[in-house]
Amino acid sequence: MSHSDRAPAEQVQAVSKSSEVKMFLFLAVLLAPILSVVLVGGYGFIIWMSQILLGPPSH
């Protein structure tokens, strides 16, 4: 059975399965680590700037 002998529904399912795997890899390998670094870095920057403007935390 060659690639062109597949039924259209099987071709669509194969394409969607392939794109689903690619999207998962994109999210898991690239987007999640980048987003976590940006969020943690942004939070640290906000804390740092607030301490510059408002002074260190009081005891």
PDB file of N, CA, C and O in Angstrom, chain B, residues numbered from 101:
ATOM      1  N   MET B 101       0.856  -1.181   0.000  1.00  0.00           N
ATOM      2  CA  MET B 101       0.000   0.000   0.000  1.00  0.00           C
ATOM      3  C   MET B 101       0.903   1.245   0.000  1.00  0.00           C
ATOM      4  O   MET B 101       1.633   1.494   0.960  1.00  0.00           O
ATOM      5  N   SER B 102       0.842   1.989  -1.049  1.00  0.00           N
ATOM      6  CA  SER B 102       1.673   3.190  -1.147  1.00  0.00           C
ATOM      7  C   SER B 102       0.973   4.368  -0.512  1.00  0.00           C
ATOM      8  O   SER B 102      -0.193   4.288  -0.125  1.00  0.00           O
ATOM      9  N   HIS B 103       1.702   5.463  -0.412  1.00  0.00           N
ATOM     10  CA  HIS B 103       1.153   6.667   0.218  1.00  0.00           C
ATOM     11  C   HIS B 103      -0.059   7.192  -0.545  1.00  0.00           C
ATOM     12  O   HIS B 103      -0.996   7.707   0.065  1.00  0.00           O
ATOM     13  N   SER B 104      -0.052   7.066  -1.869  1.00  0.00           N
ATOM     14  CA  SER B 104      -1.157   7.607  -2.670  1.00  0.00           C
ATOM     15  C   SER B 104      -2.374   6.702  -2.637  1.00  0.00           C
ATOM     16  O   SER B 104      -3.454   7.130  -3.045  1.00  0.00           O
ATOM     17  N   ASP B 105      -2.242   5.456  -2.163  1.00  0.00           N
ATOM     18  CA  ASP B 105      -3.370   4.529  -2.108  1.00  0.00           C
ATOM     19  C   ASP B 105      -4.223   4.726  -0.862  1.00  0.00           C
ATOM     20  O   ASP B 105      -5.290   4.122  -0.751  1.00  0.00           O
ATOM     21  N   ARG B 106      -3.788   5.536   0.056  1.00  0.00           N
ATOM     22  CA  ARG B 106      -4.549   5.746   1.289  1.00  0.00           C
ATOM     23  C   ARG B 106      -5.849   6.487   1.005  1.00  0.00           C
ATOM     24  O   ARG B 106      -5.950   7.269   0.060  1.00  0.00           O
ATOM     25  N   ALA B 107      -6.832   6.218   1.844  1.00  0.00           N
ATOM     26  CA  ALA B 107      -8.094   6.940   1.753  1.00  0.00           C
ATOM     27  C   ALA B 107      -7.884   8.352   2.270  1.00  0.00           C
ATOM     28  O   ALA B 107      -6.994   8.577   3.091  1.00  0.00           O
ATOM     29  N   PRO B 108      -8.685   9.316   1.809  1.00  0.00           N
ATOM     30  CA  PRO B 108      -8.510  10.704   2.277  1.00  0.00           C
ATOM     31  C   PRO B 108      -8.600  10.847   3.795  1.00  0.00           C
ATOM     32  O   PRO B 108      -7.877  11.657   4.374  1.00  0.00           O
ATOM     33  N   ALA B 109      -9.462  10.088   4.445  1.00  0.00           N
ATOM     34  CA  ALA B 109      -9.591  10.182   5.900  1.00  0.00           C
ATOM     35  C   ALA B 109      -8.297   9.728   6.583  1.00  0.00           C
ATOM     36  O   ALA B 109      -7.890  10.307   7.590  1.00  0.00           O
ATOM     37  N   GLU B 110      -7.659   8.705   6.040  1.00  0.00           N
ATOM     38  CA  GLU B 110      -6.400   8.241   6.618  1.00  0.00           C
ATOM     39  C   GLU B 110      -5.294   9.271   6.415  1.00  0.00           C
ATOM     40  O   GLU B 110      -4.440   9.453   7.283  1.00  0.00           O
ATOM     41  N   GLN B 111      -5.314   9.951   5.256  1.00  0.00           N
ATOM     42  CA  GLN B 111      -4.313  10.980   4.994  1.00  0.00           C
ATOM     43  C   GLN B 111      -4.494  12.151   5.961  1.00  0.00           C
ATOM     44  O   GLN B 111      -3.514  12.674   6.492  1.00  0.00           O
ATOM     45  N   VAL B 112      -5.723  12.557   6.188  1.00  0.00           N
ATOM     46  CA  VAL B 112      -5.990  13.665   7.113  1.00  0.00           C
ATOM     47  C   VAL B 112      -5.581  13.280   8.520  1.00  0.00           C
ATOM     48  O   VAL B 112      -5.002  14.092   9.242  1.00  0.00           O
ATOM     49  N   GLN B 113      -5.876  12.043   8.923  1.00  0.00           N
ATOM     50  CA  GLN B 113      -5.504  11.583  10.260  1.00  0.00           C
ATOM     51  C   GLN B 113      -3.988  11.540  10.407  1.00  0.00           C
ATOM     52  O   GLN B 113      -3.463  11.898  11.460  1.00  0.00           O
ATOM     53  N   ALA B 114      -3.279  11.107   9.369  1.00  0.00           N
ATOM     54  CA  ALA B 114      -1.821  11.065   9.424  1.00  0.00           C
ATOM     55  C   ALA B 114      -1.245  12.461   9.516  1.00  0.00           C
ATOM     56  O   ALA B 114      -0.287  12.689  10.254  1.00  0.00           O
ATOM     57  N   VAL B 115      -1.810  13.393   8.781  1.00  0.00           N
ATOM     58  CA  VAL B 115      -1.333  14.777   8.814  1.00  0.00           C
ATOM     59  C   VAL B 115      -1.601  15.387  10.184  1.00  0.00           C
ATOM     60  O   VAL B 115      -0.726  16.044  10.748  1.00  0.00           O
ATOM     61  N   SER B 116      -2.784  15.181  10.720  1.00  0.00           N
ATOM     62  CA  SER B 116      -3.097  15.770  12.022  1.00  0.00           C
ATOM     63  C   SER B 116      -2.262  15.130  13.132  1.00  0.00           C
ATOM     64  O   SER B 116      -1.873  15.807  14.084  1.00  0.00           O
ATOM     65  N   LYS B 117      -1.988  13.835  13.015  1.00  0.00           N
ATOM     66  CA  LYS B 117      -1.159  13.159  14.010  1.00  0.00           C
ATOM     67  C   LYS B 117       0.269  13.712  13.956  1.00  0.00           C
ATOM     68  O   LYS B 117       0.891  13.949  14.992  1.00  0.00           O
ATOM     69  N   SER B 118       0.773  13.910  12.758  1.00  0.00           N
ATOM     70  CA  SER B 118       2.119  14.456  12.586  1.00  0.00           C
ATOM     71  C   SER B 118       2.196  15.878  13.125  1.00  0.00           C
ATOM     72  O   SER B 118       3.145  16.226  13.827  1.00  0.00           O
ATOM     73  N   SER B 119       1.213  16.694  12.803  1.00  0.00           N
ATOM     74  CA  SER B 119       1.231  18.080  13.286  1.00  0.00           C
ATOM     75  C   SER B 119       1.036  18.132  14.801  1.00  0.00           C
ATOM     76  O   SER B 119       1.553  19.033  15.463  1.00  0.00           O
ATOM     77  N   GLU B 120       0.299  17.180  15.346  1.00  0.00           N
ATOM     78  CA  GLU B 120       0.105  17.128  16.789  1.00  0.00           C
ATOM     79  C   GLU B 120       1.421  16.818  17.505  1.00  0.00           C
ATOM     80  O   GLU B 120       1.727  17.420  18.534  1.00  0.00           O
ATOM     81  N   VAL B 121       2.192  15.886  16.961  1.00  0.00           N
ATOM     82  CA  VAL B 121       3.491  15.537  17.549  1.00  0.00           C
ATOM     83  C   VAL B 121       4.444  16.722  17.438  1.00  0.00           C
ATOM     84  O   VAL B 121       5.158  17.029  18.393  1.00  0.00           O
ATOM     85  N   LYS B 122       4.466  17.390  16.287  1.00  0.00           N
ATOM     86  CA  LYS B 122       5.333  18.557  16.100  1.00  0.00           C
ATOM     87  C   LYS B 122       4.954  19.679  17.059  1.00  0.00           C
ATOM     88  O   LYS B 122       5.834  20.336  17.616  1.00  0.00           O
ATOM     89  N   MET B 123       3.663  19.909  17.260  1.00  0.00           N
ATOM     90  CA  MET B 123       3.214  20.953  18.176  1.00  0.00           C
ATOM     91  C   MET B 123       3.589  20.614  19.612  1.00  0.00           C
ATOM     92  O   MET B 123       4.007  21.495  20.363  1.00  0.00           O
ATOM     93  N   PHE B 124       3.445  19.348  20.005  1.00  0.00           N
ATOM     94  CA  PHE B 124       3.838  18.945  21.349  1.00  0.00           C
ATOM     95  C   PHE B 124       5.332  19.174  21.570  1.00  0.00           C
ATOM     96  O   PHE B 124       5.741  19.708  22.601  1.00  0.00           O
ATOM     97  N   LEU B 125       6.144  18.765  20.591  1.00  0.00           N
ATOM     98  CA  LEU B 125       7.589  18.958  20.730  1.00  0.00           C
ATOM     99  C   LEU B 125       7.939  20.431  20.808  1.00  0.00           C
ATOM    100  O   LEU B 125       8.809  20.817  21.589  1.00  0.00           O
ATOM    101  N   PHE B 126       7.277  21.262  20.012  1.00  0.00           N
ATOM    102  CA  PHE B 126       7.509  22.701  20.063  1.00  0.00           C
ATOM    103  C   PHE B 126       7.169  23.252  21.442  1.00  0.00           C
ATOM    104  O   PHE B 126       7.939  24.025  22.011  1.00  0.00           O
ATOM    105  N   LEU B 127       6.026  22.858  21.978  1.00  0.00           N
ATOM    106  CA  LEU B 127       5.607  23.351  23.288  1.00  0.00           C
ATOM    107  C   LEU B 127       6.517  22.839  24.404  1.00  0.00           C
ATOM    108  O   LEU B 127       6.911  23.603  25.285  1.00  0.00           O
ATOM    109  N   ALA B 128       6.848  21.563  24.369  1.00  0.00           N
ATOM    110  CA  ALA B 128       7.616  20.958  25.461  1.00  0.00           C
ATOM    111  C   ALA B 128       9.090  21.336  25.417  1.00  0.00           C
ATOM    112  O   ALA B 128       9.704  21.547  26.463  1.00  0.00           O
ATOM    113  N   VAL B 129       9.669  21.426  24.217  1.00  0.00           N
ATOM    114  CA  VAL B 129      11.112  21.629  24.108  1.00  0.00           C
ATOM    115  C   VAL B 129      11.468  23.111  24.023  1.00  0.00           C
ATOM    116  O   VAL B 129      12.494  23.520  24.566  1.00  0.00           O
ATOM    117  N   LEU B 130      10.665  23.908  23.370  1.00  0.00           N
ATOM    118  CA  LEU B 130      11.014  25.314  23.169  1.00  0.00           C
ATOM    119  C   LEU B 130      10.192  26.272  24.029  1.00  0.00           C
ATOM    120  O   LEU B 130      10.748  27.059  24.796  1.00  0.00           O
ATOM    121  N   LEU B 131       8.887  26.203  23.899  1.00  0.00           N
ATOM    122  CA  LEU B 131       8.056  27.243  24.503  1.00  0.00           C
ATOM    123  C   LEU B 131       8.042  27.186  26.030  1.00  0.00           C
ATOM    124  O   LEU B 131       8.162  28.229  26.673  1.00  0.00           O
ATOM    125  N   ALA B 132       7.903  26.024  26.619  1.00  0.00           N
ATOM    126  CA  ALA B 132       7.827  25.921  28.081  1.00  0.00           C
ATOM    127  C   ALA B 132       9.104  26.415  28.764  1.00  0.00           C
ATOM    128  O   ALA B 132       9.010  27.206  29.702  1.00  0.00           O
ATOM    129  N   PRO B 133      10.294  25.983  28.334  1.00  0.00           N
ATOM    130  CA  PRO B 133      11.503  26.503  28.994  1.00  0.00           C
ATOM    131  C   PRO B 133      11.698  28.002  28.787  1.00  0.00           C
ATOM    132  O   PRO B 133      12.072  28.715  29.719  1.00  0.00           O
ATOM    133  N   ILE B 134      11.447  28.480  27.574  1.00  0.00           N
ATOM    134  CA  ILE B 134      11.611  29.916  27.307  1.00  0.00           C
ATOM    135  C   ILE B 134      10.628  30.725  28.141  1.00  0.00           C
ATOM    136  O   ILE B 134      10.996  31.739  28.736  1.00  0.00           O
ATOM    137  N   LEU B 135       9.385  30.280  28.184  1.00  0.00           N
ATOM    138  CA  LEU B 135       8.367  30.996  28.959  1.00  0.00           C
ATOM    139  C   LEU B 135       8.685  30.980  30.444  1.00  0.00           C
ATOM    140  O   LEU B 135       8.476  31.988  31.121  1.00  0.00           O
ATOM    141  N   SER B 136       9.183  29.872  30.971  1.00  0.00           N
ATOM    142  CA  SER B 136       9.514  29.821  32.399  1.00  0.00           C
ATOM    143  C   SER B 136      10.689  30.737  32.723  1.00  0.00           C
ATOM    144  O   SER B 136      10.682  31.397  33.761  1.00  0.00           O
ATOM    145  N   VAL B 137      11.693  30.788  31.857  1.00  0.00           N
ATOM    146  CA  VAL B 137      12.825  31.694  32.091  1.00  0.00           C
ATOM    147  C   VAL B 137      12.367  33.137  32.046  1.00  0.00           C
ATOM    148  O   VAL B 137      12.796  33.946  32.869  1.00  0.00           O
ATOM    149  N   VAL B 138      11.504  33.474  31.101  1.00  0.00           N
ATOM    150  CA  VAL B 138      10.999  34.849  30.989  1.00  0.00           C
ATOM    151  C   VAL B 138      10.176  35.216  32.221  1.00  0.00           C
ATOM    152  O   VAL B 138      10.322  36.316  32.753  1.00  0.00           O
ATOM    153  N   LEU B 139       9.316  34.311  32.680  1.00  0.00           N
ATOM    154  CA  LEU B 139       8.479  34.612  33.843  1.00  0.00           C
ATOM    155  C   LEU B 139       9.306  34.765  35.118  1.00  0.00           C
ATOM    156  O   LEU B 139       9.090  35.705  35.883  1.00  0.00           O
ATOM    157  N   VAL B 140      10.240  33.860  35.352  1.00  0.00           N
ATOM    158  CA  VAL B 140      11.070  33.943  36.559  1.00  0.00           C
ATOM    159  C   VAL B 140      11.974  35.165  36.488  1.00  0.00           C
ATOM    160  O   VAL B 140      12.146  35.873  37.480  1.00  0.00           O
ATOM    161  N   GLY B 141      12.552  35.414  35.315  1.00  0.00           N
ATOM    162  CA  GLY B 141      13.397  36.598  35.147  1.00  0.00           C
ATOM    163  C   GLY B 141      12.618  37.890  35.317  1.00  0.00           C
ATOM    164  O   GLY B 141      13.110  38.839  35.927  1.00  0.00           O
ATOM    165  N   GLY B 142      11.408  37.933  34.782  1.00  0.00           N
ATOM    166  CA  GLY B 142      10.556  39.107  34.934  1.00  0.00           C
ATOM    167  C   GLY B 142      10.173  39.355  36.380  1.00  0.00           C
ATOM    168  O   GLY B 142      10.160  40.497  36.839  1.00  0.00           O
ATOM    169  N   TYR B 143       9.862  38.281  37.099  1.00  0.00           N
ATOM    170  CA  TYR B 143       9.532  38.420  38.519  1.00  0.00           C
ATOM    171  C   TYR B 143      10.742  38.924  39.306  1.00  0.00           C
ATOM    172  O   TYR B 143      10.611  39.798  40.163  1.00  0.00           O
ATOM    173  N   GLY B 144      11.905  38.377  39.015  1.00  0.00           N
ATOM    174  CA  GLY B 144      13.129  38.834  39.684  1.00  0.00           C
ATOM    175  C   GLY B 144      13.418  40.296  39.380  1.00  0.00           C
ATOM    176  O   GLY B 144      13.842  41.044  40.261  1.00  0.00           O
ATOM    177  N   PHE B 145      13.191  40.704  38.140  1.00  0.00           N
ATOM    178  CA  PHE B 145      13.400  42.100  37.761  1.00  0.00           C
ATOM    179  C   PHE B 145      12.444  43.021  38.514  1.00  0.00           C
ATOM    180  O   PHE B 145      12.844  44.093  38.969  1.00  0.00           O
ATOM    181  N   ILE B 146      11.196  42.613  38.646  1.00  0.00           N
ATOM    182  CA  ILE B 146      10.212  43.420  39.378  1.00  0.00           C
ATOM    183  C   ILE B 146      10.626  43.569  40.842  1.00  0.00           C
ATOM    184  O   ILE B 146      10.557  44.665  41.399  1.00  0.00           O
ATOM    185  N   ILE B 147      11.053  42.477  41.464  1.00  0.00           N
ATOM    186  CA  ILE B 147      11.505  42.539  42.855  1.00  0.00           C
ATOM    187  C   ILE B 147      12.726  43.446  42.972  1.00  0.00           C
ATOM    188  O   ILE B 147      12.798  44.277  43.878  1.00  0.00           O
ATOM    189  N   TRP B 148      13.673  43.293  42.071  1.00  0.00           N
ATOM    190  CA  TRP B 148      14.894  44.103  42.088  1.00  0.00           C
ATOM    191  C   TRP B 148      14.567  45.590  41.945  1.00  0.00           C
ATOM    192  O   TRP B 148      15.089  46.410  42.700  1.00  0.00           O
ATOM    193  N   MET B 149      13.711  45.946  40.988  1.00  0.00           N
ATOM    194  CA  MET B 149      13.355  47.351  40.778  1.00  0.00           C
ATOM    195  C   MET B 149      12.573  47.901  41.968  1.00  0.00           C
ATOM    196  O   MET B 149      12.759  49.056  42.350  1.00  0.00           O
ATOM    197  N   SER B 150      11.695  47.078  42.557  1.00  0.00           N
ATOM    198  CA  SER B 150      10.941  47.570  43.714  1.00  0.00           C
ATOM    199  C   SER B 150      11.878  47.833  44.893  1.00  0.00           C
ATOM    200  O   SER B 150      11.647  48.762  45.667  1.00  0.00           O
ATOM    201  N   GLN B 151      12.928  47.028  45.039  1.00  0.00           N
ATOM    202  CA  GLN B 151      13.871  47.265  46.130  1.00  0.00           C
ATOM    203  C   GLN B 151      14.741  48.486  45.850  1.00  0.00           C
ATOM    204  O   GLN B 151      15.145  49.176  46.786  1.00  0.00           O
ATOM    205  N   ILE B 152      15.030  48.763  44.607  1.00  0.00           N
ATOM    206  CA  ILE B 152      15.767  49.982  44.277  1.00  0.00           C
ATOM    207  C   ILE B 152      14.929  51.217  44.586  1.00  0.00           C
ATOM    208  O   ILE B 152      15.432  52.195  45.139  1.00  0.00           O
ATOM    209  N   LEU B 153      13.648  51.167  44.227  1.00  0.00           N
ATOM    210  CA  LEU B 153      12.769  52.327  44.403  1.00  0.00           C
ATOM    211  C   LEU B 153      12.257  52.473  45.837  1.00  0.00           C
ATOM    212  O   LEU B 153      12.135  53.592  46.337  1.00  0.00           O
ATOM    213  N   LEU B 154      11.961  51.368  46.495  1.00  0.00           N
ATOM    214  CA  LEU B 154      11.300  51.419  47.810  1.00  0.00           C
ATOM    215  C   LEU B 154      12.249  51.065  48.946  1.00  0.00           C
ATOM    216  O   LEU B 154      11.883  51.233  50.110  1.00  0.00           O
ATOM    217  N   GLY B 155      13.440  50.587  48.656  1.00  0.00           N
ATOM    218  CA  GLY B 155      14.361  50.179  49.699  1.00  0.00           C
ATOM    219  C   GLY B 155      14.221  48.719  50.030  1.00  0.00           C
ATOM    220  O   GLY B 155      13.303  48.054  49.551  1.00  0.00           O
ATOM    221  N   PRO B 156      15.118  48.215  50.843  1.00  0.00           N
ATOM    222  CA  PRO B 156      15.060  46.783  51.183  1.00  0.00           C
ATOM    223  C   PRO B 156      13.848  46.479  52.045  1.00  0.00           C
ATOM    224  O   PRO B 156      13.265  47.386  52.638  1.00  0.00           O
ATOM    225  N   PRO B 157      13.464  45.216  52.121  1.00  0.00           N
ATOM    226  CA  PRO B 157      12.326  44.849  52.972  1.00  0.00           C
ATOM    227  C   PRO B 157      12.630  45.159  54.433  1.00  0.00           C
ATOM    228  O   PRO B 157      13.755  44.979  54.900  1.00  0.00           O
ATOM    229  N   SER B 158      11.620  45.622  55.137  1.00  0.00           N
ATOM    230  CA  SER B 158      11.813  45.948  56.559  1.00  0.00           C
ATOM    231  C   SER B 158      11.586  44.693  57.395  1.00  0.00           C
ATOM    232  O   SER B 158      10.853  43.789  56.996  1.00  0.00           O
ATOM    233  N   HIS B 159      12.227  44.654  58.563  1.00  0.00           N
ATOM    234  CA  HIS B 159      12.128  43.479  59.423  1.00  0.00           C
ATOM    235  C   HIS B 159      11.014  43.637  60.398  1.00  0.00           C
ATOM    236  O   HIS B 159      10.774  42.745  61.211  1.00  0.00           O
TER     237      HIS B 159
END
